[in-house]
Amino acid sequence: MYKKLSIEEQRVILYKGTEAPFSGEYENFFEEGIYCCKQCGSALYESKDKFHSGCGWPSFDSCIQGAVKEQLDSDGRRIEIVCAKCGGHLGHVFRGEGFTPKNTRHCVNSISLEFQARK
């Protein structure tokens, strides 16, 4: 069952928009837990894989196996990342930047995520 999305959530998640940099609630958020898809609730990222990149959006160097799908963005240059379950737009993945030993950065819109704290 999908969650009812606000107009702004729809703009980003359904219509592949982007929230303004440094505006999202999870950009400088580093509590322990799981980041889930705002639309369908699927677990996408673990907090242990989150890092501060300074890019203005939450960054992860790995996702939960099979949770995120990569596809060519409509601009033909970037790789878009979407929830593997519902297809909701998350952001883009970049490689070769050297931020972490995994050399991968999932640049994710906070508005596409919902955080669940570890109990």
N, C-alpha and C positions, 0 to 999 in steps of 0.2 A: 504494500500500500504506500502510495506516494504522499508526502507532506504537501499541504497547500502552501504555495510560495508567494511571497510579497511581489509587488511589481518589480522592485530592484533585483530580487533573487531571480525572478524569471528572466530579466534582461541579461544577467550573467550566465545562469545555469542552462536555460533553454535556448537563448539567442546568441550565446557565445560572446558576451560582453566582457569587460574588464572593470573591476573596481579601481578607484583612484589609488595610486601608490601611497603607502604609509597611512592608509585610512582604515584598514581592516582590523578587526578585533584580535586576530591571532598572529599578526606580524611580529610583535614583541612579547609573545605569550609562550611560556616554557614550562607549564605544569605537566605532570606525568599522566598519561592516558592515551586514548585513541581518538583520532580524527575520522569522523564518518561523513558520508555523503549527506548533504543537507536535504536532498530530494528523497532518497530512498532509504537512508540509514545504514547502508553498507559500510563496514570498516574499511578505511583506505590507507591510513598512515598511523604509525606508532610514534609516540613522542620522542623515543630514543633516536629516531631518524631525522628529527627536525634540527635545523641549524640557522644561525643568523647570517644572512648573506648581504644585508644592507640594500637589497634591491627594492624594498618597499612592499613585498608580499611574503607570506609564509613560504619557507623553503625546506624541502625534504630531500635527502640523498637516496632514499629508497622508499618503495611503497610495500604494502602487504601483498604477498605473491598473488597474482591473478586479479587484484582489485581494481587496477587502473589499466586502461587501454590507450595505446598510442596510435595516432593517425595524423596524416599530413594535414596541416592547417589550410584553410581556404586561400591563404596568401601564397601557398606553394613553397614557403621557405622554412617555416617553423613546424615543430611537432606538437600538436595539440594533445592534451591528456584529458580523458573523460572517464567517468565511473563505468567500470566494466558491466555493472548490473543494469543501470538505467540510462546510460549514455549522457548524463549530465556533464556539462563543461566544467572542468576544474581549472585549467590554465594551460601551461606549456612546459615541456621538458627541454633542458639544455645540457649538453655534455661538453667536456673539455675545458671547463672554466677554472678548475683547480681549487674549488672551495673546500672539498673534502677528499679523502683518499679514494672514495668511490667515483669522484669526478663527474657527478651527476647532480643536477638541481631541478627538482620538480617545483616550479614556481606556481603557487596555487592561490586563487582568490579566497580570502577568508569567508566571504559570503557563500561559497560553495560547500563550506565545511560546518560540521557541528561537533564540538568537543565533548567527550565523555571521560570524566576523571577516573583514575584507577581507584578501586575501593580497597 
